[in-house]
Amino acid sequence: MPWKEHLSMDLRREFVLAAATPGANVSQLCRDFGISRTNGHKWLRRYKELGELGLLDRSRRPLSTSGTSAETVVRLIELRREFTKWGPKKLQELLGRLGQSDVPSVKTIGRILDRVGEPRVRPKSRRRLRIVLREHEKLDAKTPNDVWTVDFKGWWRTRDNRRFEPLTVRDAFSRYVLCLRMLGSTSGLVVKPAFERLFETCGLPKVIRVDNGSPFGCTSAPAGLTRLSAWWTSLGIRVSFSRPAHPQDNGSHERMHLDMASELESAPAASTKLQQQAADRWRLEFNEVRPHEAIGMKTPSALYARSSRRYRGVRAPRYPGNYAIRRVNGQGCIRYSGRTIFISESFVGFDLAVRKTRAGRLQALFYEVQLGSFDLASAPHHHRPRLTPKTSIPTRIRTSP
């Protein structure tokens, strides 16, 4: 795994100094620094040989070039222009069949094609739906819990080199910081339990404003929903996405992150547990003590109140009567009219409402959210179960409840 570019020299120096200590566990240090053991031993070996000069990046230019003859290059170009859709592997095989004496490797053929203006064919991914385009949506929070803003503050490390991801949740009306948790990952599986606890404590907001990054949003998924934001929708929360590369759409939340950077990140704690305790103290001071100019020098706790919308789990959807109901399977697909249509893995286990349009496409609805239309004609047929001969029927048959 590569180092972060802007911290590469500092992290390498810190790593090799720790690894050079007598009795150091290099494998454990590699895990702590988020690199492979091969990479770790490489930098340790270079440091022992050259000192800090060995920690500088070296040129990746090959030490030697292949001796591909001009005749082979010309023949390769001729074949490529004859078979325009063939890649390096097929061209290499054809050169061998034609009795070419010096057949280059697949990588060499690829580089030759790039240099002579015959780039390698890279198949374009087939998108099953249009890319979600974000439009600016100004949210007006008039009371507490109208809008919650959610984001991850950029990670940092504790003094024992433990990395964590600070999850921040804030009420837009009162500026009250509802959650500041030092999580081990930004995975939706890790984030969801944190929101379950938060919803049980504070209730549900009407709207959650997030950016387009994982695990909150995905610009190539229907309506931009991930498994986490689809779950929010199933609870009755409307998900509002900011525009990509527009942090000003969540500007006041980013301003809070600047305060965290100067008051928390600048003085990392000795361990993750102590860092969480420091974060809890900072949140208490931010909510209960610190005056805020944006709310008339009041404290956020003076304006915030718990939501009246209780957390009761996933809602039962209510769909129009002219729609058919289909459940999304574990592969993110539904079946309709004898065909298997891929929707998204974001909706696994949920029921969607679908109907066929006059244009022959399949329109999908997830609670109140329109997911768009999907191509029905090109969807593959699903296989019907085959009749099983009596001789092959197992003695124990699992019956459905």
C-alpha positions as CSV (number, residue, x, y, z in Angstrom):
1,M,0.0,0.0,0.0
2,P,1.5,3.4,-0.9
3,W,2.3,6.2,1.5
4,K,0.4,9.5,1.4
5,E,2.4,11.6,-0.9
6,H,2.7,14.8,1.2
7,L,3.8,12.7,4.3
8,S,5.9,10.1,2.6
9,M,9.4,11.3,3.8
10,D,8.2,12.0,7.4
11,L,6.4,8.6,7.6
12,R,9.3,6.7,6.1
13,R,11.8,8.3,8.5
14,E,9.4,7.6,11.4
15,F,9.0,4.0,10.3
16,V,12.7,3.1,9.8
17,L,13.7,4.7,13.1
18,A,11.0,2.7,14.9
19,A,11.9,-0.5,13.0
20,A,15.7,-0.1,13.6
21,T,15.1,-0.2,17.4
22,P,16.4,-3.4,18.9
23,G,13.6,-5.9,19.5
24,A,11.2,-4.0,17.2
25,N,8.4,-6.0,15.6
26,V,8.6,-5.0,12.0
27,S,5.5,-6.8,11.0
28,Q,3.4,-5.0,13.6
29,L,4.9,-1.7,12.6
30,C,4.0,-2.3,9.0
31,R,0.4,-2.9,10.0
32,D,0.4,0.2,12.2
33,F,1.7,2.4,9.3
34,G,-0.7,0.8,6.8
35,I,2.0,-0.7,4.4
36,S,2.9,-4.2,3.3
37,R,5.8,-6.0,4.9
38,T,7.6,-6.1,1.5
39,N,7.4,-2.3,1.3
40,G,8.5,-1.9,4.9
41,H,11.6,-4.2,4.6
42,K,12.5,-2.3,1.4
43,W,12.7,1.0,3.1
44,L,14.5,-0.4,6.1
45,R,17.1,-2.0,3.8
46,R,17.6,1.2,1.9
47,Y,18.0,3.2,5.1
48,K,20.7,0.8,6.4
49,E,22.6,1.1,3.1
50,L,22.3,4.8,2.3
51,G,20.8,6.5,5.4
52,E,18.1,9.1,4.8
53,L,19.1,9.4,1.1
54,G,17.7,5.9,0.7
55,L,14.2,7.1,1.7
56,L,13.9,9.3,-1.4
57,D,11.8,8.1,-4.3
58,R,13.7,6.5,-7.1
59,S,13.0,6.7,-10.8
60,R,10.7,4.0,-12.1
61,R,12.2,4.1,-15.5
62,P,13.3,0.7,-16.7
63,L,17.1,0.0,-16.4
64,S,17.1,-1.6,-19.8
65,T,14.9,-1.4,-22.9
66,S,13.7,-4.3,-25.0
67,G,15.6,-5.0,-28.2
68,T,12.5,-5.2,-30.4
69,S,13.6,-5.0,-34.0
70,A,12.1,-2.4,-36.4
71,E,10.8,-5.2,-38.5
72,T,8.7,-6.6,-35.6
73,V,7.4,-3.1,-34.7
74,V,6.3,-2.6,-38.3
75,R,4.7,-6.0,-38.5
76,L,2.9,-5.3,-35.1
77,I,1.5,-2.0,-36.4
78,E,0.3,-3.6,-39.6
79,L,-1.5,-6.3,-37.6
80,R,-3.0,-3.7,-35.2
81,R,-4.4,-1.7,-38.1
82,E,-5.9,-4.9,-39.6
83,F,-7.4,-6.0,-36.3
84,T,-8.3,-2.7,-34.7
85,K,-10.1,-4.2,-31.7
86,W,-7.3,-6.6,-30.7
87,G,-5.2,-6.0,-27.6
88,P,-1.6,-6.9,-26.8
89,K,-2.3,-10.5,-25.8
90,K,-4.0,-11.4,-29.0
91,L,-1.4,-9.6,-31.1
92,Q,1.4,-11.4,-29.3
93,E,-0.2,-14.8,-30.0
94,L,-0.7,-13.9,-33.7
95,L,3.0,-12.8,-34.0
96,G,4.1,-16.1,-32.7
97,R,1.8,-18.0,-35.1
98,L,3.3,-16.0,-38.0
99,G,6.7,-17.2,-37.1
100,Q,8.1,-13.9,-35.9
101,S,11.5,-14.6,-34.3
102,D,11.5,-11.9,-31.6
103,V,8.0,-11.8,-30.1
104,P,7.9,-9.0,-27.5
105,S,6.1,-9.4,-24.1
106,V,2.6,-8.3,-23.6
107,K,3.7,-5.2,-21.7
108,T,6.2,-4.3,-24.4
109,I,3.6,-4.6,-27.1
110,G,1.3,-2.3,-25.1
111,R,4.1,0.3,-24.8
112,I,4.9,0.1,-28.5
113,L,1.2,0.7,-29.4
114,D,1.0,3.7,-27.0
115,R,4.1,5.3,-28.5
116,V,3.2,5.0,-32.1
117,G,-0.3,6.4,-31.6
118,E,-2.2,3.0,-31.6
119,P,-3.3,3.0,-27.9
120,R,-4.4,-0.2,-26.3
121,V,-8.1,-0.9,-26.4
122,R,-9.6,-0.5,-22.9
123,P,-13.2,-1.6,-22.8
124,K,-15.5,1.0,-21.4
125,S,-17.6,0.1,-18.5
126,R,-21.3,-0.4,-19.4
127,R,-23.3,1.8,-17.1
128,R,-26.8,0.6,-16.4
129,L,-28.0,4.1,-15.5
130,R,-27.1,7.7,-15.9
131,I,-24.6,9.4,-13.7
132,V,-26.3,11.3,-10.9
133,L,-25.9,15.0,-11.4
134,R,-26.0,17.1,-8.2
135,E,-27.8,20.5,-8.2
136,H,-27.3,23.0,-5.5
137,E,-30.0,22.7,-2.9
138,K,-30.2,25.4,-0.3
139,L,-31.5,23.9,3.0
140,D,-33.2,26.3,5.4
141,A,-33.1,24.9,9.0
142,K,-35.8,26.7,11.0
143,T,-35.9,24.4,14.0
144,P,-33.7,21.8,15.6
145,N,-33.4,18.5,13.7
146,D,-34.7,20.0,10.4
147,V,-31.2,19.3,8.9
148,W,-28.3,17.4,10.2
149,T,-24.9,17.7,8.5
150,V,-22.6,14.7,8.4
151,D,-19.0,14.2,7.4
152,F,-15.7,12.7,8.2
153,K,-13.0,15.0,9.5
154,G,-9.7,14.0,7.8
155,W,-7.9,11.2,9.8
156,W,-4.9,11.7,12.0
157,R,-2.9,9.4,14.2
158,T,-2.5,9.2,18.0
159,R,1.0,9.3,19.4
160,D,1.1,5.5,19.4
161,N,0.6,5.6,15.6
162,R,-3.0,4.4,15.7
163,R,-5.0,5.9,12.8
164,F,-8.7,6.7,13.2
165,E,-11.5,8.3,11.2
166,P,-13.4,11.1,13.2
167,L,-17.2,10.9,12.3
168,T,-18.9,14.3,12.9
169,V,-22.7,14.9,13.0
170,R,-24.1,18.4,13.6
171,D,-27.5,20.0,13.9
172,A,-27.6,22.8,11.3
173,F,-30.0,25.1,13.2
174,S,-28.4,25.1,16.6
175,R,-24.8,24.2,15.6
176,Y,-25.0,21.4,18.2
177,V,-22.4,18.7,17.7
178,L,-24.4,15.5,18.1
179,C,-21.7,13.0,17.4
180,L,-17.9,13.0,17.4
181,R,-16.7,9.4,17.3
182,M,-13.2,8.2,16.5
183,L,-14.0,5.2,14.3
184,G,-11.6,2.6,12.9
185,S,-12.9,2.8,9.4
186,T,-15.2,4.8,7.1
187,S,-17.0,1.5,6.1
188,G,-20.8,1.6,6.1
189,L,-20.7,-1.5,8.4
190,V,-18.8,0.5,11.0
191,V,-20.7,3.7,10.6
192,K,-24.2,2.3,10.7
193,P,-24.0,1.2,14.4
194,A,-22.9,4.7,15.4
195,F,-26.0,6.1,13.7
196,E,-28.2,3.6,15.3
197,R,-27.0,4.7,18.8
198,L,-27.4,8.3,17.7
199,F,-30.9,7.9,16.5
200,E,-31.9,6.1,19.6
201,T,-30.5,8.9,21.7
202,C,-31.5,12.0,19.7
203,G,-34.3,10.8,17.4
204,L,-34.5,11.2,13.7
205,P,-33.9,14.4,11.6
206,K,-36.0,15.4,8.6
207,V,-33.0,15.8,6.3
208,I,-29.3,14.6,6.4
209,R,-26.9,16.7,4.3
210,V,-23.8,14.8,3.2
211,D,-21.1,14.9,0.5
212,N,-20.8,12.3,-2.3
213,G,-18.0,10.2,-0.7
214,S,-18.2,6.8,0.7
215,P,-20.1,5.6,2.7
216,F,-22.7,8.3,2.3
217,G,-23.0,8.7,-1.5
218,C,-22.1,7.3,-4.8
219,T,-22.5,9.4,-8.0
220,S,-22.9,6.3,-10.2
221,A,-25.6,4.6,-8.1
222,P,-29.4,5.2,-8.6
223,A,-30.3,8.5,-6.9
224,G,-26.7,8.4,-5.5
225,L,-27.7,6.2,-2.6
226,T,-25.3,3.8,-0.9
227,R,-26.4,1.1,1.6
228,L,-26.1,3.5,4.4
229,S,-28.0,6.4,2.8
230,A,-30.6,3.9,1.5
231,W,-31.1,2.8,5.1
232,W,-31.6,6.4,6.1
233,T,-34.3,6.8,3.4
234,S,-36.0,3.6,4.7
235,L,-36.2,5.3,8.1
236,G,-38.0,8.4,6.7
237,I,-35.0,10.7,6.4
238,R,-34.5,12.6,3.2
239,V,-30.9,12.5,2.0
240,S,-29.5,15.7,0.5
241,F,-26.2,15.6,-1.3
242,S,-23.8,18.5,-1.8
243,R,-22.3,19.1,-5.2
244,P,-19.0,17.3,-6.0
245,A,-16.0,19.5,-5.3
246,H,-18.2,22.2,-3.6
247,P,-17.3,22.1,0.1
248,Q,-19.1,25.4,0.5
249,D,-22.4,23.6,0.3
250,N,-21.6,22.3,3.7
251,G,-19.5,25.3,4.7
252,S,-20.5,25.7,8.4
253,H,-19.7,22.0,9.0
254,E,-16.3,22.5,7.4
255,R,-15.7,25.5,9.6
256,M,-16.3,23.3,12.6
257,H,-13.6,20.9,11.2
258,L,-11.1,23.8,11.2
259,D,-11.7,24.3,15.0
260,M,-11.2,20.6,15.5
261,A,-7.9,20.7,13.5
262,S,-6.5,23.6,15.6
263,E,-7.7,22.4,19.0
264,L,-7.7,18.5,18.7
265,E,-5.6,17.4,15.8
266,S,-2.8,19.7,16.6
267,A,-2.3,17.9,20.0
268,P,-2.9,14.2,19.3
269,A,-3.5,12.0,22.4
270,A,-1.3,9.1,23.4
271,S,-3.9,6.5,22.4
272,T,-7.3,6.1,20.7
273,K,-9.1,5.8,24.0
274,L,-7.5,9.0,25.3
275,Q,-8.2,10.7,22.0
276,Q,-11.9,9.9,22.3
277,Q,-11.9,11.3,25.8
278,A,-10.3,14.5,24.5
279,A,-12.9,14.6,21.8
280,D,-15.8,14.2,24.3
281,R,-14.4,17.1,26.3
282,W,-14.0,19.3,23.2
283,R,-17.6,18.5,22.2
284,L,-18.9,19.3,25.6
285,E,-17.1,22.7,25.6
286,F,-18.3,23.4,22.0
287,N,-21.9,22.7,22.9
288,E,-22.2,23.9,26.5
289,V,-19.6,26.7,27.0
290,R,-18.4,28.3,23.8
291,P,-20.5,31.3,22.5
292,H,-21.2,31.2,18.7
293,E,-21.5,34.4,16.7
294,A,-23.8,32.8,14.1
295,I,-26.5,32.2,16.8
296,G,-26.2,35.5,18.6
297,M,-23.4,34.4,21.0
298,K,-25.6,31.7,22.4
299,T,-24.4,28.2,23.1
300,P,-25.7,25.4,20.8
301,S,-27.2,23.6,23.9
302,A,-29.4,26.6,24.5
303,L,-31.1,26.1,21.1
304,Y,-31.0,22.3,20.6
305,A,-33.8,19.9,21.7
306,R,-34.3,16.2,21.0
307,S,-36.2,15.3,17.9
308,S,-39.9,14.2,18.4
309,R,-39.4,11.7,15.6
310,R,-38.5,8.4,17.4
311,Y,-36.3,5.8,15.9
312,R,-38.6,2.8,15.2
313,G,-36.6,0.9,12.6
314,V,-37.2,0.5,8.9
315,R,-40.6,1.7,7.6
316,A,-43.0,-0.5,5.6
317,P,-43.1,1.1,2.2
318,R,-46.4,2.4,0.7
319,Y,-46.3,2.2,-3.1
320,P,-48.9,3.2,-5.7
321,G,-51.3,0.4,-6.8
322,N,-50.2,0.5,-10.4
323,Y,-46.6,-0.6,-9.5
324,A,-45.4,-4.2,-9.0
325,I,-43.3,-5.0,-5.9
326,R,-40.0,-6.7,-6.3
327,R,-37.4,-7.5,-3.7
328,V,-33.7,-6.8,-4.5
329,N,-31.6,-10.0,-4.1
330,G,-28.1,-10.3,-2.7
331,Q,-26.6,-9.5,-6.1
332,G,-28.5,-6.2,-6.4
333,C,-31.0,-7.6,-9.0
334,I,-34.7,-7.9,-9.3
335,R,-36.7,-10.1,-11.6
336,Y,-39.4,-8.8,-13.9
337,S,-41.2,-10.3,-16.9
338,G,-38.8,-13.2,-17.1
339,R,-35.7,-11.0,-17.0
340,T,-33.1,-10.2,-14.4
341,I,-32.4,-6.4,-14.0
342,F,-29.5,-5.1,-12.1
343,I,-30.5,-2.2,-9.9
344,S,-27.8,-1.7,-7.2
345,E,-26.3,-3.5,-4.3
346,S,-27.3,-0.5,-2.2
347,F,-30.9,-1.8,-2.0
348,V,-30.2,-5.5,-1.2
349,G,-33.1,-6.8,0.9
350,F,-35.4,-3.9,0.2
351,D,-38.7,-3.9,-1.8
352,L,-38.8,-1.7,-4.8
353,A,-41.9,-0.6,-6.8
354,V,-41.5,-1.1,-10.5
355,R,-43.6,-0.6,-13.6
356,K,-43.0,-0.8,-17.4
357,T,-43.2,2.5,-19.2
358,R,-44.6,3.1,-22.7
359,A,-41.1,3.3,-24.0
360,G,-40.5,-0.3,-22.8
361,R,-38.2,0.6,-20.0
362,L,-38.5,-0.3,-16.3
363,Q,-39.2,2.6,-13.9
364,A,-38.2,2.0,-10.3
365,L,-39.3,3.6,-7.1
366,F,-37.6,3.3,-3.6
367,Y,-40.0,4.7,-1.0
368,E,-40.4,8.4,-2.1
369,V,-37.2,8.4,-4.2
370,Q,-37.3,7.9,-8.0
371,L,-34.4,5.6,-9.0
372,G,-34.8,6.3,-12.7
373,S,-35.6,3.9,-15.6
374,F,-33.7,0.8,-16.6
375,D,-33.2,-1.0,-19.9
376,L,-35.5,-4.0,-19.9
377,A,-35.0,-5.2,-23.5
378,S,-31.2,-5.9,-23.0
379,A,-31.6,-7.5,-19.6
380,P,-30.8,-11.2,-19.5
381,H,-33.5,-13.8,-19.1
382,H,-33.4,-15.6,-15.8
383,H,-33.4,-19.4,-15.8
384,R,-36.5,-21.1,-14.6
385,P,-36.0,-24.1,-12.2
386,R,-35.6,-27.4,-14.0
387,L,-37.8,-30.4,-13.1
388,T,-35.9,-32.8,-11.0
389,P,-36.2,-36.6,-11.8
390,K,-37.6,-38.6,-8.9
391,T,-34.3,-40.6,-8.7
392,S,-32.4,-37.5,-7.9
393,I,-34.7,-36.1,-5.2
394,P,-32.8,-36.0,-1.9
395,T,-34.2,-38.0,1.0
396,R,-34.4,-34.9,3.2
397,I,-36.3,-32.0,1.7
398,R,-36.0,-28.6,3.2
399,T,-39.5,-27.1,3.3
400,S,-40.2,-23.4,3.3
401,P,-41.9,-22.1,6.4
